[in-house]
Amino acid sequence: MHNLILGILKDHATFKLCIPESKSKIYFRSCKESNDTNHSDSDSMTSNSSFDKITLREAHSLRRYSAKIMIESLPTTSTQKKLPPNAHPSSGSEEIPTFDAAYILTSEIPSELDISALSDHQIKGEALENLQQIISGDIIPFSWTRVPRKMGSPSHGSLKAAEWALLCKVYIPFLMLSQKMLLDEHKSANTQRNMGQSEEIANELTNNTFHLISAINIATSWTVLTDDVNAFVEHWKKFCLSNQYLFPKQKSKPNHHFAYHIHEIFQRWGPAQASATWGYDFLIGVFAKIPTNNKIYDLDKTLLQNICQCSKLSVLLKSPSVPRERKQLLESQPPALSLHQK
């Protein structure tokens, strides 16, 4: 579930709010002239010493676009019409829906607002500078993971899971609340006619982000109740519905659909308190290196050897030849190790 939550946060921050990530990673592609049929567009070719700079995001977009064209070009024998799946009742509560937000009818999405002003409220330009100031001026506990102060600049690199969680759960809400306060201050009778549209778009984007944060806070809490599970599904439903309205050209990711099954994970395993499970992976690695693993046939021999060693140690401690210092040292150990007392 940790990777599921991390993918959702990264998608919302980078593609919805337009916070740049890993701008320092640049791919260099040599544009060599060739007579190959795959390079038929000779006008776009340059000399052997020229390079085209392609950012990481552009490279991913090109790969996805090429894969989409390849899939669309495949011959299809029959076309299947997608139908909304039936709601599957959960094992704990019948009030929790488990449908995909991609099947929500478009009639439920408000269409009277113009989303062309959405880019004015995304986190870029001046808003990104304000986010960097909030990160730099904030005082957090020493044990917390600190988000890079130059978030969005070429120097910050890729973020870790804990940094993504802290960015989306702490700093982005602060930024949006401060932007809303500034927007309220600039409202007056002499504002532009489309100020109402812009304000509604800003409020819708804020609600969209806060529904996501509310759901993630429930998913990463230490304890969850039945009401919390219902609240998670409600927040997630509104978040996905708002995504279709605000970002109609961006398709829903598989993580958005899988998140509708998080309530089942709550009922079986509880919430995910941490942002990653590296500690458990490390512990599994330690256990895997134990030399007695996969040797069940030697278990009786190992137990017998330990019993004999404990018996010999108990007899040896009763011997007067053992120095007093060693006896005192063993007496100070926990009862489980104080074999000479048995």
C-alpha positions in Angstrom: 0.0 0.0 0.0 3.0 2.3 0.5 3.9 2.3 -3.2 0.2 2.8 -4.0 0.0 6.0 -1.9 3.4 7.2 -3.1 2.4 6.9 -6.8 -0.8 8.8 -6.1 1.0 11.7 -4.3 3.6 11.9 -7.1 1.0 12.0 -9.8 -1.0 14.7 -8.1 2.0 16.9 -7.3 3.8 16.6 -10.7 1.0 16.3 -13.2 -2.0 18.0 -11.4 -0.2 20.8 -9.5 2.7 21.0 -12.0 5.5 20.9 -9.4 8.6 20.0 -11.4 10.6 17.0 -10.3 14.1 15.9 -11.2 14.7 18.7 -13.7 18.4 18.1 -13.3 18.1 14.7 -15.1 18.5 15.5 -18.8 18.8 12.9 -21.5 21.1 13.7 -24.5 20.2 12.1 -27.8 22.6 12.3 -30.7 21.0 13.2 -34.0 23.1 11.5 -36.5 22.2 11.5 -40.1 21.3 8.1 -41.5 19.7 6.6 -44.5 17.7 4.2 -42.4 14.0 4.0 -43.2 13.2 4.6 -39.6 14.7 8.2 -40.0 12.8 9.3 -43.1 12.4 12.8 -41.9 15.8 14.1 -43.0 14.8 17.7 -42.5 14.8 17.3 -38.8 18.3 15.8 -38.7 21.3 17.9 -37.8 25.1 17.3 -37.8 26.8 14.6 -35.9 28.0 17.0 -33.2 24.6 18.4 -32.4 22.4 17.2 -29.5 18.8 17.5 -28.5 18.1 18.0 -24.9 15.1 16.0 -23.7 13.9 16.3 -20.1 12.9 13.3 -18.0 9.2 14.2 -18.2 9.3 14.6 -22.0 11.1 11.3 -22.4 8.4 9.5 -20.4 5.7 11.3 -22.4 7.3 10.3 -25.7 7.5 6.7 -24.6 3.9 6.7 -23.5 2.8 8.3 -26.7 4.7 5.9 -28.9 3.3 2.9 -27.0 -0.2 4.4 -27.4 0.2 4.7 -31.2 1.6 1.2 -31.4 -1.4 -0.2 -29.5 -3.9 1.8 -31.5 -2.4 0.5 -34.8 -2.9 -3.1 -33.8 -5.8 -4.9 -35.6 -8.8 -5.6 -33.4 -11.3 -8.3 -34.2 -14.1 -6.9 -32.1 -14.8 -3.8 -30.0 -16.1 -4.1 -26.5 -18.1 -1.4 -24.9 -17.2 -0.6 -21.4 -20.0 -0.8 -18.9 -20.0 0.4 -15.3 -19.2 -2.5 -13.0 -21.6 -3.4 -10.3 -20.9 -2.2 -6.8 -19.3 -5.0 -4.7 -20.4 -5.1 -1.1 -17.4 -5.1 1.3 -17.0 -7.6 4.1 -17.3 -5.1 6.9 -19.9 -2.5 5.8 -22.4 -2.4 3.0 -22.2 1.4 2.8 -18.7 1.4 1.3 -18.8 1.5 -2.5 -16.1 -0.1 -4.6 -16.6 1.3 -8.1 -14.0 2.9 -10.4 -14.2 6.7 -10.7 -13.5 6.4 -14.4 -17.1 5.1 -14.8 -18.8 8.1 -13.1 -21.3 9.6 -15.5 -20.3 12.9 -17.0 -23.7 14.4 -16.1 -22.6 14.4 -12.5 -19.6 16.7 -13.3 -20.4 20.4 -13.4 -19.7 21.9 -16.8 -20.6 25.5 -16.3 -17.1 26.6 -15.3 -14.2 27.3 -17.7 -11.1 25.5 -16.6 -8.8 27.5 -18.9 -7.7 29.6 -15.8 -6.5 26.4 -14.0 -2.8 27.1 -14.9 -2.9 30.4 -13.0 -3.5 28.5 -9.7 -1.0 25.6 -10.2 2.2 25.6 -8.3 4.7 27.2 -10.7 6.4 30.5 -11.1 5.6 32.8 -8.2 3.7 30.0 -6.4 6.7 27.7 -6.6 8.9 30.4 -5.1 6.4 30.9 -2.2 6.5 27.1 -1.6 10.3 27.2 -1.4 10.0 30.1 1.1 7.6 28.1 3.2 9.9 25.0 3.2 12.9 27.1 4.1 11.3 29.1 6.9 9.4 26.2 8.5 10.8 24.6 11.7 10.1 20.9 11.9 11.1 18.3 14.5 14.7 17.0 14.2 13.5 13.4 13.5 11.4 14.4 10.5 12.7 14.1 6.9 13.2 17.6 5.5 12.0 18.4 2.0 14.7 20.0 -0.2 14.6 23.8 0.3 14.9 24.4 -3.5 11.9 22.2 -4.3 11.3 22.4 -8.0 14.8 23.6 -8.9 17.3 21.5 -10.9 19.4 20.9 -7.8 16.8 19.1 -5.6 16.8 15.8 -7.5 14.3 13.0 -6.8 12.3 13.0 -3.6 12.0 10.0 -1.2 8.7 8.6 -0.1 8.8 10.4 3.2 9.6 13.7 1.5 6.6 13.3 -0.9 4.3 12.6 2.0 5.6 15.6 4.0 5.3 17.9 0.9 1.7 16.9 0.2 0.5 16.7 3.8 2.1 19.8 5.3 3.6 22.3 2.8 1.1 22.2 0.0 -1.8 22.8 2.3 0.0 25.8 3.8 0.7 27.2 0.4 -2.9 26.8 -0.8 -4.3 28.4 2.3 -2.0 31.4 2.0 -2.9 31.7 -1.7 -6.6 31.7 -0.8 -6.0 34.4 1.8 -4.2 36.6 -0.8 -7.1 36.0 -3.3 -9.6 37.1 -0.7 -7.6 40.2 0.0 -7.5 41.2 -3.7 -11.3 40.8 -4.1 -13.0 44.1 -4.7 -15.7 45.8 -6.7 -13.1 46.8 -9.4 -11.9 43.3 -10.1 -12.2 41.8 -13.5 -15.4 40.2 -14.7 -13.9 36.7 -14.8 -12.7 37.0 -11.2 -15.6 34.8 -10.1 -14.7 32.1 -12.5 -11.0 32.2 -11.4 -12.0 32.1 -7.7 -14.2 29.1 -8.3 -11.5 27.2 -10.1 -9.0 28.0 -7.3 -11.5 26.7 -4.7 -12.2 23.6 -6.8 -8.5 22.8 -7.0 -8.1 23.4 -3.3 -11.0 21.1 -2.5 -9.5 18.5 -4.9 -6.2 18.6 -3.1 -7.6 18.6 0.4 -9.9 15.6 -0.4 -6.7 13.7 -1.4 -4.8 14.8 1.7 -7.7 13.9 3.9 -7.9 10.4 2.4 -4.1 9.9 2.7 -4.1 11.1 6.3 -6.7 8.4 7.1 -4.7 5.8 5.2 -1.5 6.6 7.0 -2.9 7.0 10.5 -2.1 4.7 13.4 -5.6 3.6 14.0 -8.8 3.6 11.9 -12.4 3.2 12.9 -15.4 2.2 10.8 -16.4 5.9 10.4 -12.8 6.6 9.2 -13.1 3.9 6.5 -16.4 5.4 5.3 -14.8 8.9 5.3 -11.8 7.6 3.3 -14.1 6.3 0.6 -16.1 9.5 0.5 -13.1 11.7 0.2 -11.6 9.5 -2.5 -14.8 9.5 -4.5 -15.0 13.3 -4.4 -11.3 13.5 -5.3 -11.6 11.3 -8.4 -14.8 13.1 -9.5 -13.0 16.4 -9.2 -10.1 15.0 -11.2 -12.4 14.3 -14.1 -13.7 17.8 -14.0 -10.4 19.7 -13.5 -8.2 17.5 -15.6 -10.3 16.0 -18.4 -7.4 15.3 -20.6 -5.5 13.3 -18.0 -6.5 9.7 -17.7 -7.0 8.0 -14.4 -4.0 6.0 -13.3 -4.3 2.4 -12.0 -3.4 3.6 -8.5 -6.6 5.7 -8.5 -8.7 2.6 -9.1 -6.7 0.4 -6.7 -7.2 2.9 -3.9 -10.9 2.0 -3.8 -9.8 -1.3 -2.3 -7.8 0.3 0.5 -10.8 0.0 2.8 -10.4 -3.8 2.4 -6.8 -3.5 3.5 -7.9 -1.5 6.5 -10.2 -4.3 7.6 -7.5 -7.0 7.1 -4.2 -5.3 8.1 -5.0 -1.9 9.4 -3.6 1.4 8.1 -0.1 2.1 6.8 1.6 4.1 9.5 4.9 4.7 7.7 5.6 6.0 4.2 7.8 3.1 3.3 8.7 -0.4 4.7 12.5 -0.3 4.4 12.9 -1.3 8.0 10.9 -4.4 7.5 12.8 -5.2 4.3 16.0 -4.8 6.2 14.7 -7.1 8.9 13.7 -9.7 6.3 17.3 -9.5 4.9 18.7 -10.1 8.4 16.5 -13.2 8.9 17.4 -14.5 5.5 21.1 -14.5 6.4 20.5 -16.8 9.5 22.5 -20.0 8.8 19.7 -22.2 10.3 17.1 -21.2 7.7 15.7 -24.0 5.5 17.3 -26.6 7.8 14.3 -28.0 9.6 15.8 -31.5 9.7 18.6 -30.1 12.0 16.1 -28.6 14.5 16.2 -31.6 16.9 20.0 -31.7 16.8 20.2 -27.9 17.5 17.8 -28.1 20.5 19.7 -31.1 22.0 23.0 -29.2 21.6 21.6 -26.2 23.3 20.2 -28.3 26.2 23.6 -30.0 26.7 25.4 -26.7 26.6 23.1 -25.2 29.2 23.5 -28.2 31.4 27.3 -28.1 31.2 27.3 -24.3 32.0 25.0 -24.9 35.0 27.4 -27.6 36.4 30.4 -25.5 35.6 29.0 -22.5 37.6 28.6 -24.6 40.6 32.3 -25.6 40.5 34.5 -23.8 43.0 37.1 -23.4 40.3 35.1 -20.7 38.5 36.3 -17.2 39.4 33.9 -15.1 41.6 33.9 -12.3 39.1 32.4 -14.4 36.4 29.7 -15.7 38.7 28.8 -12.2 39.7 28.6 -11.2 36.0 26.2 -14.0 35.2 24.1 -13.3 38.3 23.5 -9.7 37.0 22.0 -11.1 33.7 18.2 -11.5 33.2 16.6 -14.6 34.7 16.5 -16.3 31.3 20.3 -16.2 31.3 20.9 -17.0 34.9 21.1 -20.7 34.4 23.1 -21.3 37.5 20.1 -20.5 39.6 18.1 -23.4 38.2 
